[in-house]
Amino acid sequence: MTEIDHDSIIEAVKKKVNRAFEAFEKLDADTLLENYHNHADLRFIGLIFGEIFNLTYGEFTKVIKGGFGTRKAQKFIRETEFFNVLSDKRVLYNTTGEGYKVPNEGERMEFNFIITMIYSLIEGEWKVIHETEAQIAKKEE
């Protein structure tokens, strides 16, 4: 693979990543879910505030739509990002940072996070086929 191919692949995946984070912040579940491959093999694995998730696409969709309905604001602030082009059809993406969620009722919750996604080029479009995520509450100082 040439350096030009490498750079164009990263740019294409970066656009998808940015759209996904924008949709997340707008609480737009439908646009966010367009980033994921609607297939039985998709997995979302996470440790979110002590709760373990191991979800298929259908289960992940229900969790996202249900969770977004309980919030009035949320944000991920990406501090590090890493794109590893595995092939012309696969990219490993990793990010770390901090964020917050503001429930409809209750107080703002701040957290640190790490997310790893595997993007695959499917029918000409980059889609997440696997995601592992962890969110832990920030400690009071």
KESEFI-418760 format. One line per 10 residues: number of its first residue (from 1); for each residue x, y, z of N, C-alpha, C, O. Coordinates in nm, 3 decimals, decimal comma, padded with zeros to 5 digits. Layout:
N
NUM) X:Y:Z:X:Y:Z:X:Y:Z:X:Y:Z  ...
//
This chain:
141
1) 00,085:-00,117:00,000:00,000:00,000:00,000:00,090:00,124:00,000:00,186:00,131:00,076  00,059:00,221:-00,083:00,139:00,343:-00,089:00,096:00,440:00,020:-00,011:00,426:00,079  00,182:00,537:00,047:00,152:00,638:00,149:00,026:00,717:00,111:-00,053:00,753:00,199  00,007:00,744:-00,017:-00,112:00,818:-00,062:-00,238:00,739:-00,029:-00,335:00,797:00,021  -00,239:00,610:-00,054:-00,354:00,526:-00,019:-00,378:00,531:00,132:-00,492:00,546:00,177  -00,273:00,518:00,209:-00,281:00,521:00,355:-00,348:00,650:00,401:-00,441:00,646:00,481  -00,301:00,763:00,352:-00,357:00,893:00,392:-00,502:00,908:00,351:-00,583:00,960:00,429  -00,539:00,865:00,230:-00,677:00,881:00,185:-00,771:00,790:00,264:-00,886:00,827:00,290  -00,725:00,673:00,302:-00,806:00,584:00,385:-00,830:00,647:00,522:-00,943:00,648:00,572  -00,725:00,699:00,582:-00,739:00,765:00,713:-00,835:00,883:00,703:-00,920:00,900:00,790
11) -00,824:00,964:00,599:-00,915:01,078:00,583:-01,060:01,033:00,570:-01,149:01,095:00,629  -01,085:00,927:00,495:-01,221:00,876:00,477:-01,279:00,826:00,611:-01,394:00,853:00,644  -01,198:00,752:00,686:-01,244:00,700:00,815:-01,260:00,815:00,915:-01,355:00,815:00,994  -01,169:00,910:00,911:-01,177:01,025:01,003:-01,308:01,101:00,984:-01,367:01,146:01,082  -01,354:01,116:00,859:-01,482:01,183:00,833:-01,598:01,107:00,898:-01,687:01,167:00,957  -01,594:00,974:00,887:-01,700:00,892:00,949:-01,694:00,905:01,101:-01,798:00,917:01,166  -01,575:00,902:01,158:-01,559:00,915:01,303:-01,614:01,049:01,349:-01,689:01,055:01,447  -01,577:01,157:01,280:-01,624:01,290:01,320:-01,776:01,301:01,311:-01,838:01,360:01,399  -01,836:01,246:01,205:-01,983:01,248:01,193:-02,048:01,172:01,307:-02,151:01,214:01,360  -01,989:01,060:01,345:-02,044:00,980:01,455:-02,040:01,058:01,587:-02,138:01,060:01,662
21) -01,927:01,123:01,616:-01,918:01,199:01,740:-02,012:01,321:01,737:-02,067:01,358:01,841  -02,029:01,383:01,623:-02,125:01,495:01,611:-02,266:01,446:01,638:-02,342:01,513:01,708  -02,303:01,333:01,582:-02,437:01,276:01,604:-02,456:01,242:01,752:-02,564:01,263:01,808  -02,352:01,188:01,814:-02,357:01,156:01,957:-02,389:01,281:02,038:-02,474:01,279:02,127  -02,319:01,390:02,007:-02,339:01,513:02,083:-02,475:01,577:02,057:-02,527:01,649:02,143  -02,532:01,552:01,941:-02,666:01,605:01,910:-02,777:01,511:01,957:-02,895:01,539:01,936  -02,739:01,401:02,021:-02,835:01,298:02,065:-02,915:01,245:01,947:-03,034:01,217:01,960  -02,849:01,231:01,834:-02,911:01,185:01,710:-02,876:01,038:01,689:-02,778:01,004:01,622  -02,957:00,951:01,747:-02,929:00,808:01,744:-02,930:00,753:01,602:-02,845:00,670:01,568  -03,024:00,796:01,519:-03,033:00,742:01,383:-02,907:00,770:01,302:-02,855:00,681:01,234
31) -02,858:00,894:01,308:-02,737:00,928:01,234:-02,616:00,855:01,291:-02,531:00,808:01,216  -02,608:00,844:01,423:-02,498:00,770:01,484:-02,499:00,625:01,437:-02,395:00,571:01,401  -02,615:00,561:01,437:-02,624:00,420:01,402:-02,593:00,393:01,255:-02,559:00,280:01,220  -02,603:00,494:01,169:-02,564:00,478:01,029:-02,415:00,446:01,016:-02,371:00,394:00,913  -02,338:00,477:01,119:-02,195:00,453:01,121:-02,161:00,305:01,145:-02,048:00,263:01,123  -02,259:00,228:01,191:-02,237:00,089:01,230:-02,294:-00,006:01,125:-02,395:00,022:01,061  -02,226:-00,121:01,109:-02,270:-00,222:01,013:-02,389:-00,299:01,072:-02,377:-00,365:01,175  -02,504:-00,288:01,005:-02,625:-00,355:01,050:-02,615:-00,502:01,011:-02,666:-00,545:00,908  -02,548:-00,578:01,096:-02,523:-00,719:01,068:-02,515:-00,795:01,201:-02,473:-00,740:01,303  -02,555:-00,920:01,197:-02,555:-01,003:01,319:-02,415:-01,019:01,378:-02,403:-01,045:01,498
41) -02,310:-01,005:01,297:-02,173:-01,022:01,346:-02,119:-00,900:01,420:-02,016:-00,910:01,487  -02,185:-00,785:01,410:-02,136:-00,666:01,481:-02,142:-00,692:01,631:-02,237:-00,751:01,682  -02,038:-00,645:01,700:-02,036:-00,654:01,846:-01,998:-00,520:01,905:-01,909:-00,451:01,855  -02,070:-00,483:02,012:-02,033:-00,370:02,096:-02,005:-00,431:02,233:-02,092:-00,493:02,293  -01,883:-00,411:02,280:-01,844:-00,463:02,410:-01,799:-00,344:02,493:-01,714:-00,266:02,451  -01,857:-00,330:02,612:-01,822:-00,213:02,691:-01,834:-00,234:02,839:-01,907:-00,321:02,887  -01,761:-00,152:02,911:-01,773:-00,141:03,055:-01,808:00,006:03,081:-01,721:00,093:03,081  -01,935:00,030:03,103:-01,985:00,167:03,116:-02,032:00,187:03,260:-02,135:00,133:03,301  -01,957:00,266:03,336:-01,987:00,294:03,476:-02,016:00,165:03,553:-02,112:00,158:03,631  -01,932:00,063:03,532:-01,943:-00,061:03,606:-02,039:-00,163:03,548:-02,046:-00,275:03,597
51) -02,115:-00,127:03,445:-02,207:-00,220:03,382:-02,142:-00,277:03,256:-02,090:-00,203:03,173  -02,146:-00,409:03,243:-02,083:-00,477:03,129:-02,185:-00,497:03,018:-02,298:-00,541:03,042  -02,143:-00,463:02,895:-02,228:-00,480:02,777:-02,155:-00,571:02,677:-02,035:-00,557:02,657  -02,229:-00,661:02,616:-02,180:-00,744:02,506:-02,299:-00,757:02,411:-02,379:-00,850:02,424  -02,310:-00,663:02,316:-02,433:-00,644:02,240:-02,418:-00,673:02,091:-02,313:-00,645:02,032  -02,522:-00,728:02,033:-02,533:-00,739:01,888:-02,581:-00,605:01,834:-02,610:-00,514:01,911  -02,590:-00,591:01,702:-02,638:-00,466:01,643:-02,778:-00,432:01,693:-02,803:-00,318:01,731  -02,869:-00,528:01,693:-03,006:-00,502:01,738:-03,011:-00,457:01,883:-03,083:-00,363:01,916  -02,936:-00,523:01,969:-02,932:-00,485:02,110:-02,868:-00,348:02,128:-02,915:-00,266:02,207  -02,760:-00,323:02,055:-02,689:-00,195:02,061:-02,783:-00,081:02,020:-02,785:00,024:02,083
61) -02,861:-00,104:01,913:-02,956:-00,003:01,866:-03,056:00,034:01,976:-03,083:00,152:01,998  -03,110:-00,067:02,044:-03,207:-00,041:02,152:-03,143:00,037:02,266:-03,204:00,129:02,321  -03,020:00,000:02,303:-02,951:00,069:02,412:-02,924:00,216:02,375:-02,947:00,305:02,457  -02,877:00,240:02,253:-02,847:00,377:02,210:-02,973:00,462:02,209:-02,976:00,570:02,267  -03,077:00,414:02,143:-03,201:00,491:02,133:-03,263:00,513:02,270:-03,313:00,623:02,299  -03,262:00,413:02,354:-03,316:00,428:02,489:-03,233:00,523:02,573:-03,288:00,608:02,643  -03,101:00,510:02,566:-03,013:00,597:02,644:-03,021:00,742:02,601:-03,023:00,832:02,686  -03,024:00,767:02,470:-03,032:00,905:02,422:-03,161:00,971:02,467:-03,164:01,093:02,489  -03,267:00,895:02,482:-03,395:00,951:02,527:-03,396:00,994:02,672:-03,487:01,065:02,715  -03,297:00,952:02,749:-03,292:00,987:02,892:-03,197:01,102:02,921:-03,175:01,136:03,037
71) -03,140:01,162:02,815:-03,038:01,267:02,834:-03,077:01,397:02,767:-03,147:01,400:02,666  -03,028:01,506:02,827:-03,047:01,635:02,760:-02,917:01,687:02,699:-02,920:01,782:02,621  -02,803:01,626:02,734:-02,675:01,666:02,675:-02,573:01,556:02,700:-02,583:01,480:02,796  -02,473:01,550:02,610:-02,361:01,459:02,628:-02,248:01,501:02,535:-02,271:01,566:02,433  -02,126:01,464:02,573:-02,011:01,503:02,492:-01,893:01,412:02,520:-01,870:01,372:02,635  -01,819:01,379:02,414:-01,688:01,315:02,424:-01,585:01,417:02,380:-01,599:01,475:02,272  -01,483:01,440:02,460:-01,373:01,528:02,424:-01,252:01,437:02,397:-01,189:01,387:02,489  -01,223:01,418:02,269:-01,115:01,327:02,230:-00,980:01,394:02,252:-00,952:01,500:02,195  -00,897:01,333:02,335:-00,765:01,388:02,364:-00,656:01,320:02,281:-00,558:01,384:02,243  -00,672:01,193:02,253:-00,579:01,121:02,167:-00,660:01,046:02,062:-00,772:01,003:02,087
81) -00,601:01,030:01,944:-00,663:00,950:01,839:-00,552:00,876:01,765:-00,442:00,927:01,746  -00,585:00,754:01,726:-00,488:00,672:01,654:-00,562:00,595:01,546:-00,663:00,530:01,573  -00,513:00,603:01,423:-00,568:00,529:01,310:-00,462:00,431:01,262:-00,353:00,473:01,223  -00,492:00,303:01,265:-00,400:00,200:01,217:-00,464:00,134:01,096:-00,560:00,059:01,109  -00,411:00,163:00,978:-00,463:00,105:00,854:-00,411:-00,038:00,845:-00,292:-00,061:00,821  -00,500:-00,134:00,864:-00,463:-00,275:00,863:-00,457:-00,329:00,720:-00,376:-00,416:00,689  -00,544:-00,277:00,634:-00,547:-00,315:00,492:-00,628:-00,208:00,420:-00,669:-00,110:00,481  -00,650:-00,225:00,290:-00,729:-00,127:00,217:-00,878:-00,137:00,252:-00,958:-00,056:00,204  -00,916:-00,235:00,337:-01,056:-00,253:00,375:-01,078:-00,256:00,526:-01,191:-00,275:00,571  -00,972:-00,238:00,606:-00,985:-00,244:00,751:-00,898:-00,138:00,817:-00,782:-00,119:00,782
91) -00,959:-00,070:00,915:-00,887:00,031:00,994:-00,923:00,013:01,141:-01,040:-00,001:01,177  -00,821:00,014:01,224:-00,840:00,013:01,368:-00,831:00,157:01,415:-00,734:00,227:01,386  -00,932:00,202:01,489:-00,937:00,340:01,540:-00,942:00,333:01,692:-01,016:00,253:01,749  -00,862:00,419:01,757:-00,861:00,425:01,903:-00,859:00,570:01,946:-00,791:00,653:01,887  -00,937:00,599:02,051:-00,937:00,733:02,107:-00,952:00,725:02,258:-01,013:00,632:02,311  -00,896:00,824:02,326:-00,912:00,837:02,471:-00,947:00,982:02,500:-00,922:01,071:02,419  -01,006:01,004:02,615:-01,038:01,141:02,653:-01,130:01,146:02,773:-01,131:01,057:02,858  -01,207:01,252:02,776:-01,303:01,270:02,884:-01,435:01,318:02,825:-01,440:01,362:02,710  -01,538:01,308:02,904:-01,669:01,349:02,855:-01,765:01,371:02,969:-01,730:01,365:03,086  -01,890:01,395:02,929:-01,995:01,411:03,029:-02,130:01,374:02,969:-02,150:01,375:02,847
101) -02,222:01,341:03,060:-02,361:01,314:03,026:-02,447:01,393:03,123:-02,418:01,398:03,243  -02,553:01,454:03,072:-02,647:01,527:03,156:-02,783:01,460:03,139:-02,847:01,475:03,035  -02,827:01,385:03,241:-02,957:01,319:03,229:-03,071:01,420:03,233:-03,055:01,532:03,280  -03,187:01,378:03,183:-03,306:01,465:03,188:-03,336:01,503:03,332:-03,378:01,616:03,360  -03,316:01,410:03,422:-03,335:01,437:03,564:-03,208:01,391:03,635:-03,168:01,275:03,624  -03,147:01,480:03,706:-03,025:01,445:03,778:-02,912:01,539:03,742:-02,928:01,638:03,670  -02,795:01,504:03,795:-02,679:01,590:03,779:-02,585:01,540:03,670:-02,585:01,423:03,633  -02,507:01,632:03,619:-02,406:01,603:03,517:-02,309:01,497:03,570:-02,264:01,503:03,684  -02,277:01,399:03,484:-02,182:01,295:03,519:-02,061:01,309:03,428:-02,074:01,305:03,306  -01,943:01,327:03,486:-01,821:01,340:03,409:-01,744:01,208:03,414:-01,746:01,138:03,515
111) -01,677:01,176:03,303:-01,609:01,047:03,294:-01,485:01,055:03,206:-01,469:01,149:03,128  -01,400:00,957:03,221:-01,288:00,932:03,130:-01,329:00,814:03,043:-01,409:00,730:03,085  -01,275:00,809:02,920:-01,314:00,700:02,831:-01,197:00,653:02,746:-01,097:00,723:02,728  -01,214:00,532:02,694:-01,128:00,476:02,590:-01,221:00,401:02,495:-01,309:00,326:02,540  -01,202:00,420:02,367:-01,284:00,354:02,265:-01,192:00,298:02,158:-01,101:00,366:02,111  -01,217:00,174:02,120:-01,149:00,112:02,007:-01,255:00,061:01,912:-01,348:-00,009:01,952  -01,242:00,096:01,784:-01,336:00,053:01,681:-01,260:-00,011:01,566:-01,148:00,029:01,534  -01,322:-00,110:01,505:-01,271:-00,164:01,381:-01,367:-00,121:01,271:-01,485:-00,156:01,273  -01,314:-00,045:01,175:-01,391:-00,002:01,059:-01,360:-00,095:00,943:-01,245:-00,136:00,923  -01,464:-00,128:00,866:-01,447:-00,212:00,749:-01,514:-00,143:00,630:-01,621:-00,083:00,644
121) -01,451:-00,151:00,514:-01,509:-00,095:00,392:-01,610:-00,196:00,338:-01,573:-00,302:00,288  -01,738:-00,161:00,348:-01,847:-00,250:00,310:-01,932:-00,180:00,205:-01,991:-00,076:00,230  -01,937:-00,239:00,086:-02,013:-00,183:-00,026:-01,980:-00,036:-00,047:-02,069:00,047:-00,069  -01,850:-00,003:-00,039:-01,802:00,131:-00,066:-01,816:00,230:00,048:-01,788:00,348:00,030  -01,858:00,184:00,167:-01,877:00,274:00,280:-01,807:00,217:00,404:-01,815:00,097:00,430  -01,740:00,305:00,479:-01,673:00,263:00,601:-01,776:00,249:00,712:-01,851:00,341:00,741  -01,777:00,131:00,775:-01,872:00,100:00,882:-01,799:00,035:00,999:-01,701:-00,037:00,980  -01,847:00,061:01,120:-01,794:-00,005:01,239:-01,846:-00,148:01,241:-01,967:-00,171:01,230  -01,754:-00,244:01,255:-01,794:-00,384:01,268:-01,768:-00,436:01,410:-01,817:-00,543:01,447  -01,692:-00,361:01,488:-01,665:-00,399:01,627:-01,628:-00,273:01,705:-01,555:-00,186:01,655
131) -01,678:-00,264:01,828:-01,640:-00,153:01,917:-01,623:-00,206:02,058:-01,704:-00,284:02,108  -01,516:-00,161:02,121:-01,493:-00,187:02,262:-01,477:-00,051:02,329:-01,401:00,034:02,283  -01,551:-00,031:02,436:-01,553:00,101:02,502:-01,553:00,084:02,652:-01,612:-00,010:02,705  -01,488:00,175:02,721:-01,494:00,181:02,867:-01,510:00,326:02,909:-01,443:00,415:02,858  -01,600:00,347:03,002:-01,622:00,478:03,061:-01,618:00,459:03,213:-01,685:00,372:03,268  -01,538:00,542:03,279:-01,533:00,539:03,424:-01,555:00,679:03,477:-01,505:00,777:03,420  -01,630:00,689:03,586:-01,659:00,819:03,646:-01,530:00,884:03,691:-01,441:00,819:03,745  -01,523:01,016:03,669:-01,408:01,093:03,718:-01,417:01,102:03,868:-01,525:01,116:03,925  -01,302:01,094:03,931:-01,299:01,104:04,077:-01,300:01,250:04,118:-01,237:01,335:04,055  -01,371:01,276:04,225:-01,374:01,413:04,281:-01,236:01,446:04,334:-01,172:01,363:04,398
141) -01,191:01,567:04,308:-01,059:01,608:04,358:-01,072:01,692:04,480:-00,971:01,736:04,536
//
